[in-house]
């Protein structure tokens, strides 16, 4: 679930709501695909970062710059890897 009206690093915008996330495996630079109501609505390049624990549920990290929320990281349920969508020093911590 996306909690906020949020942008991806490539500028694509996702509205709040439920999405299905498709993640290609076996690559260090996957392109995430966001589906809503069975339709592809956005794609986002990412890099893989190994975490110390598996995620109990899918977790999404947000950062804000001004009044814009950015999705910066996705940790899929059951995986010990995070998918980093952006890494910009211009972004400030937020929730």
ZIQUI-V195171 format. One record per pair of residues at least 6 apart in sequence whose ideal C-beta (glycine too) atoms are under 8 Angstrom apart, sorted by the first residue. I is the first residue (numbers start at 1). J is the second residue. Records with the same first field share a line. If there is no record, write none. Layout:
BEGIN
I: J ; J
END
This chain:
BEGIN
1: 16 ; 17 ; 18 ; 19
2: 14 ; 15 ; 16 ; 17 ; 18 ; 19 ; 60 ; 71
3: 16 ; 60 ; 62
4: 16 ; 62 ; 69
5: 13 ; 14 ; 15 ; 16 ; 69
6: 13 ; 14 ; 62 ; 69 ; 70 ; 71
7: 13 ; 14 ; 68 ; 69 ; 70 ; 71
8: 14 ; 42 ; 44 ; 70 ; 71 ; 85 ; 86
9: 44 ; 45 ; 70 ; 72 ; 85 ; 86 ; 88
10: 43 ; 44 ; 45
12: 42 ; 43 ; 44
13: 42
14: 34 ; 41 ; 42 ; 71
17: 36
18: 36
19: 34 ; 35 ; 36 ; 41
20: 34 ; 35 ; 36
21: 32 ; 33 ; 34 ; 35 ; 58 ; 74 ; 76
22: 32 ; 33 ; 35
23: 30 ; 32 ; 33 ; 76 ; 83
24: 30 ; 31
27: 48
28: 47 ; 48
29: 45 ; 46 ; 47 ; 48
30: 45 ; 46 ; 48 ; 83
31: 43 ; 44 ; 45 ; 46
32: 43 ; 44 ; 45 ; 46 ; 74 ; 83 ; 85
33: 40 ; 42 ; 43
34: 40 ; 41 ; 42 ; 43 ; 44
35: 41
44: 71 ; 85
45: 85
46: 74 ; 83 ; 84 ; 85
47: 83 ; 84
48: 81 ; 82 ; 83 ; 84
49: 73 ; 81 ; 82 ; 83 ; 84
50: 80 ; 81 ; 82
51: 75 ; 80 ; 81 ; 82
52: 80
53: 80
54: 78 ; 79 ; 80
55: 75 ; 76 ; 77 ; 78 ; 79 ; 80
56: 77
57: 77
58: 74 ; 75 ; 76 ; 77
59: 74 ; 75
60: 71 ; 73 ; 74 ; 75
61: 71 ; 72 ; 73 ; 74 ; 75
62: 69 ; 70 ; 71 ; 72 ; 94 ; 95
63: 69 ; 70 ; 72 ; 86 ; 91 ; 92 ; 93 ; 94
64: 70 ; 91 ; 92 ; 94
65: 90 ; 91 ; 92
69: 94
70: 85 ; 86 ; 91
71: 85 ; 86
72: 84 ; 85 ; 86 ; 87 ; 91
73: 82 ; 83 ; 84 ; 85
74: 82 ; 83 ; 85
75: 81 ; 82 ; 83
76: 83
END
